[in-house]
Amino acid sequence: MTQDESYIHRCLELAKLGRGYVAPNPLVGAVLVQDGTIIGEGYHQQFGKAHAEVNCINSVEENNKTLLSQSTLYVSLEPCVHFGKTPPCTDMIVQHKIPRVVIGCRDAFEEVNGKGIEKLKQAGIEVTVDILENESKELNKRFFTFHQKHRPYIILKWAQTADKKMASFSEERLLITNEHSNRLVHQWRSEESAILIGTNTALLDNPTLNNRLAEGNGLMRMILDKHLRLPSTLNIFDNSQRTIIFNCIKQEESNNTTFYRIEDDENIIQKIIDACYQLNIQSVLVEGGAKLLQSFIDADIWDEVRTLTNESLFVKEGLSAPELVNAIQASEEKYNNDLIQYFKHE
């Protein structure tokens, strides 16, 4: 690993600390190096607050401020050049006369893409781009998917028994995964913008759809309830989180709940995805049930699948898990009897 790659790797480590807090902004980390010594570090910590470059520069001790004009700034994503929630980071870099900037990858956002790099170059700053480019893009796969494909990043998740059943046919709720896996699922939730379930899951399980077992901003709850069958007594209507009810009847705002009308046709999954893009939702964790999950698979609209299989639990008669196609297994891990497998789209 070259010196530049080593420092960008550190930027990526820092950027990950913002998971669950910065969406719809990207995860970004920054490091300032002078003569082989790190004099400042920072990352984007919260949406609407200072960006990584600002936090990095501000972290430099007062007696080292004079070293900025002799330093190299490493940043995992191209510095912004536009006014948003905060001023352009490029202006601050130029203001402090930092002579060299090394960037992990370009920003996919139209307002920035290449413009930040160009502005730095016009100011006489030496710019090196695409250091650990693939790793930098992978870290912000949600951000890049949203801006390049004009849709959110879609993760399908389900738990199943060893004989691939998601539920038994009895009225008693089937508990499939162990405590560790349950905490892991809440960690997954904390990293996404929204969670989506269908009518039957809401009715049968009455979930709260939060990430109470993990730190992070509360995610948006989304439910597909085409004919508005769900009673207002369910947990999803407790107004504790922003909630969207996709339906085919009405468009209406009520407290913290939005009834979002979509057409009921064969493209209903695409219509949900289009609505998510309009609502600036960058990632969606689809948690089931089987019919909704299979609809995403059949529509071929997904990026990742995560399955949790209890290898010691068998249910001869029950609801079958979705049938996955066009998938490549990326990795797996095991916690006691639970096998967790990660798949990527082929």
N, C-alpha and C positions, 0 to 999 in steps of 0.2 A: 504494500500500500504506500503510495506516494505521500509526501507531506500535505499536499492540498487535499487528497482523499481522506487523510486522517482527521483533518480539521472539519471537513464537511460531514464526516461520520459523527463527530461530536455534535455538530449542528442538528443532525437527525435525532440523536439521543435526546437533546434538549427539547426539540420540537414535540416529541411524543408526550412530554409532560403536560401539554395543552389538550390532550384528548378528552373529549366530553365537554369542553368549555368554549371552544372558539368557533364552531360552525355557525353560519355558513362560510366563515373565513377559513383559509388553509392553515395547517400546522406548519409553523416556521421556527427554526432555531438559528442563532447567530453567535459567532465567536470573533473576538478581536485579538490579533496576534502581532506582537512586536518583537522582532529579533528572536524568534523561536519560543517566546513566552506568551502565554494567554494572559491578557490584561483585562479582558471583559467577556462576559457571557450573558445571553438573554434568550427568551423565547416568548412567543405570543401566548399570553396567559388567559385572556378573556375576550370574547367578542365585544367590540366597541371600545376596548382599551388599547394601550400602546402596543405597537408591533414589536417583533423580535429585535429589529435593528435598533430601535429607540431604547428598549430595555438593556440591550447589550452596551450601547454607548454610555447610557446613564449609570451602568454598573462599574465603570472604570473609576478607580480611586482618584481623588482630586489631584494628588501629586503626580499622577500618571497621565493627566489630560493632555499634557504637551506632547505625549508620545503618539497621539492619534494621527498626526500628520506624517508619521513614520510607520504606520501599521497597515496590516492587511485585514480587511473585513471578510469573513467567511459567512455565507448565508445560504440556507438550504433551498430557498426559492427567490426568484427575481424580485428585487425591492420594488414597492409600488411607486407609481408616478402620478397618482390622481388623489384628489381630495375625496375621502369617504367619511367614515366615523372619525378618522384621524388624518393629519396632514401627510403629504407624500414623504416616504422614507428617503427617497433619492435626494430631496432637498437637504435633509439633515446630514447625509453622507458627504455631500458637496460642501456644506457649511463647515464641517469639521476637517475638510481637506484631507480626507483619507485617500491615499494615493492608489490603492489596489483593492479590488473587490473580486472575490471568487464565489461563483454561484452554482448551486446544485443543478437547477434546471429552470427553464423559462416558466413564467406564469401563464396559465391557460386563459385567464380572464381577459376579455377583449380590451378592457380599459388599460391593461398593463402590458400584455404579451409583446415583448421586445422593446417596448417604449422606455421601460426603466433602464434597460441595458444601454440603449441609445443615448439617453440623457446623461448617464454616468460617463460614457465615452466622450460626449460633447464637452463635458467639464474637464477633460484631460485625464480622467481616471483610467487606469489599466484594468480591463475586465476580462476575466476568464470564466467561461460558461461550460455547463454540462459535465461537472465533476461529480461522479456517482449519480449520473442522471437517472438511471433505472430505479435505484433505491429511493431517490428523491421523489420520483413520480409515484412509486408504489405507496409511499407514506401518505400522499394526498390523492389516492385513487378516487375517493369520493368527489373531491373538488374537481379533478380533471374530467371524470365521467360527466359530471353535471354541466360543465362549460363546453365540453367537446361533443357530447352526445345529446345534450339538451334533455337530460332525464336524470333522476337520482340513481345512486349506486344501490343495487338491489341485493340483499342478503336473505336467503330462504333458510329457515331454521325449524327443525322439528326433533322431538324425542320419540324413540320407538323401542319396542321390545326386541328380544333376540329373533323372534319370528316376524319382525317388521309390522307390528301393530301399534297404532297410535293411541288406541283406546279399546276398552272391552265393551261388549254389548250390554253389560249390566248397568244399572243406574249409578253404581258406586264409582266415584272418580278413581282412575288408575294413576297411581304415583309411580313414575318410571325412573326418574333420575335421582341421584343422591344429593346430599347437602352441598358438596363441593361443586358439582355441576350446576346446581341452582344458583350459586354465587357467581359462577362463571357467566351464566346467561345474563345476570344483572349487570355484569361488567360489559358484556357485549351491548346491552341496551344503552348503557351510559355513553357509548362511543358513537351512537347513531342519532340522527335528527328525529326520526319517527319510527313508530311501531304500528304494524297493520294486522288486524285479525278480521274474521268474518262473523256473520250473525250467530251461527251455531256455537262458536267458541265463546262469544260474549254471553249467550244464554246459559250454556251448560256449565261454564267455569266461573262466570262472574269475576273476571280478573280486574285488578287495579291498573295493570300495565305501566308500572313505574320501575325505577331502578334503585329501590330502597336499600338494596344490599351492596351498592357500589356508589362511589362518589361521581359527581358530574352533574351537569345541568339536566333538568327534567326533560324527557323527550316528549314529542307530540304523539298523542294517541289518535289512531285512525281506525275506523271500523267501516266495513262494507255491509250496509244494512239496506238493501235495495228497496224493500217495501216498508221500512220503518216499523219493524216488528218489535224492536227492543223497548222494554219498559223503562221509564225514567228512574226507577229505583235501583238500577244497576250501578256498580262502582264507577263505571266509565262516565257517569253523569254527575260525579261529585264535585265538579268544577275545580278540582285541585290541579289540573293540568289542562293545557290547550287540547281540545278534542275536536276531531273532524269526523262527521258521519257522512260517508258517501252514500247517496241514495238516488232514487229515480223519481222522487215526488216533489221535494221542495228545496229552495235556497233560502237560508235564514240564519241569522245570528241570535244566539241566546246565551247570555252570560259568557262563559269561557268555552262554549260549544258552537261550532259552525256546522249547519246542515248544508252539505255541498251537493248540488244536483248534477247528476251525469245521466247520459242516455243509456238505457238498458238494451244493449245489443251484443253481438259477438266480440266487439272490440272493447269491452268494459274494462279489462285490465289496462289496455293502452290509455284509455280515458282517465283512469286513476293516476297513471304515471304522468300524463300530460298535466293533470291538475297539480300534482306534486311539484312539477317544474315551475308552474305559474305561482305556486305558493312558496317558492324558493327553498324547498326541502331537498337537501343534497343526498340524503341516504335514508333507506327504509329497511327495517328489519321485519320481514314477514314471518309471523309466528303461527300461522295456521288458522283453521284446521286443514285437513287433507285436501278438501275440494278447492279451497283458495290457493293453497301451495301448488297443487297440480295445474291450476289455471295459469299460473306464472310460468311453470315448466312448459306447458303446451304452447303458450304464447311465445316461448323462447325469449322472455324478458327477465333476465337475472344475471348476476355477476359471480356470486358465491353461494354455496350451500354448506350448511353446518348441521351435521346430524349427531345426536346423542343416543347411543344404543346401550341399553342395559343387557349385557350378554348373559345374565343369569335369570332373566325374567321372560317367561313364555305365556302367551295368551292365544289359545287355539282359535277362539272365535272373537273377532274384534274388527275395528276399523283399520283397514290397510293403510300403510304409509304411502306417500307419493312414489311414483316410479320416475327415477331420475334418468335423463338422457343428455347427451352432449356434454358430459362432465368428465373432468380429469381429477383424480384425487391428488391433492397438494401435500397433505400431511395428516397425521393422526396422533392422538395422545390418549392415555388411559388413566382413570382415577377409580380405583377399586374395581367395581363391576361395570363402570360406564366407559364405553369406547366413544371418543369424540373424533369425528372425521371431518376434514375440511376439503371441499371440492371447488374447483374453479371451472368456469365455462370453457368448453373445448375450443 
